[in-house]
Amino acid sequence: MNLPPFKLERYFAKYEFNTEFLLCSSDCEAMSIADLLALEPGAAEKFQNVWLGYTESQGSPTLRNEIAKMYTDIQPEHILVHSGAGEAIYLFMHALLKETDHVIVHAPSYQSLSEVAKGIGCQVSPWIAREENGWALDMNELRHLLRPSTKAIIVNTPHNPTGYLMSRADFDELNQIAKENKLLLFCDEVYRESEFDIADRLPAACDMGDHAVSLGVTSKTYGLAGLRIGWVATKNKKVYYQMAALKDYTTICNSAPSEFLAEVAMRHRQKLVDRNLGIIKSNLALVDDLFARHSSLFSWVRPKAGSMGFPRLLKGDVEEFCDNLVKKAGVLLLPGTMYDDSRNHFRLGLGRKNLPQAVERLENHI
């Protein structure tokens, strides 16, 4: 296994905790343990009595029961809890892929969705979302990417970093292609339930059949990154058991306090969704105004879901622009080169309460 540096994470390691304004965060506004526990009468007292022993490796039964309620046709035994979404991605790839396999990966993407497969030795074909198509994926292109050795299709919707949300027609066709060709579909759904219009929400891939695996996490839509709780949901017993067996070599089990807090969060997740969507939509109006005032400098395809967008800088070099901005104005943007994008895009986060102050600082810099 030979993995290159994780460019995005190395970039954040350099700036995240010593920069005043993070205007490129992928998650929503966090909250304190006290505020989370206040959502449920008696939860604070119960938290004091959480037993600090080992937990069940697949996740506590009560937590898996709450997570399963997010889905239509998923039971607690279909949920495997991990220490964040990153572990789940890593274990899926290692449990199901071998070096002779071919994998198709939605691009641009979070680096581990492609690099772990490459590290295993797989052939990886990017399935490219293009700005000129509104960041939509082309289903005909997917069919042309298929090979006899194709094992899995990896997609992310709602999408990081563009905020694109696949249409229901495309989603249905994607699932049909996977079924017809007996492929695994790994669907990164960490921004599900953050759709700006609930009518646009897609079914979870795991509810579409046992060909599919859905990835979820507490970090993004719910704003609880510090819990480090993620999960996969799948009715595919082979996938489940092979991932569960491999997890014995990584984290084995999860943090007992985190599982308790995640369970509280899942019971009250609609309150968290409403809170964070309120922040995103308010911030989106400010960013719309910013880009309208500076249309000669920025363009973008407005996101449909999630807590980020992927604007394009129309003048100058995006890496130089981001470097000057963070050093001179204390505002961090993420250049698209961290996603191997060469068209001058940058990631803009929409989920933090201090976005108005960050945008004011950005505009003063401009």
ABEGO torsion letter per residue (X at the ends): XBBBBBAAAAAAAAAAAABABBAABABBBBBBAAAAAAABBGAAAAAAABBABBBBAAEBAAAAAAAAAABAABBAAABBBBBEAAAAAAAAAAAABBAABBBBBBOBBBAAAAAAAAAAGBBBBBBBBBAAAGGBBBAAAAAAABBAABABBBBBOBBOAAGBBBBAAAAAAAAAAAAAAGBBBBBBAAABGABABAAABBBBAAAAEAABBBBBBAABAAGBAAAGBBBBBBABAAAAAAAAAAAAABAGBBBAAAAAAAAAAAAAAAAAAAAAAAAAAAAAAAAAAAAAAAAAABBBBBBABEABBBBBBABEBAAAAAAAAAAAAGBBBBBAAAAGBAAGBBBBBAABAAAAAAAAAAAAAX
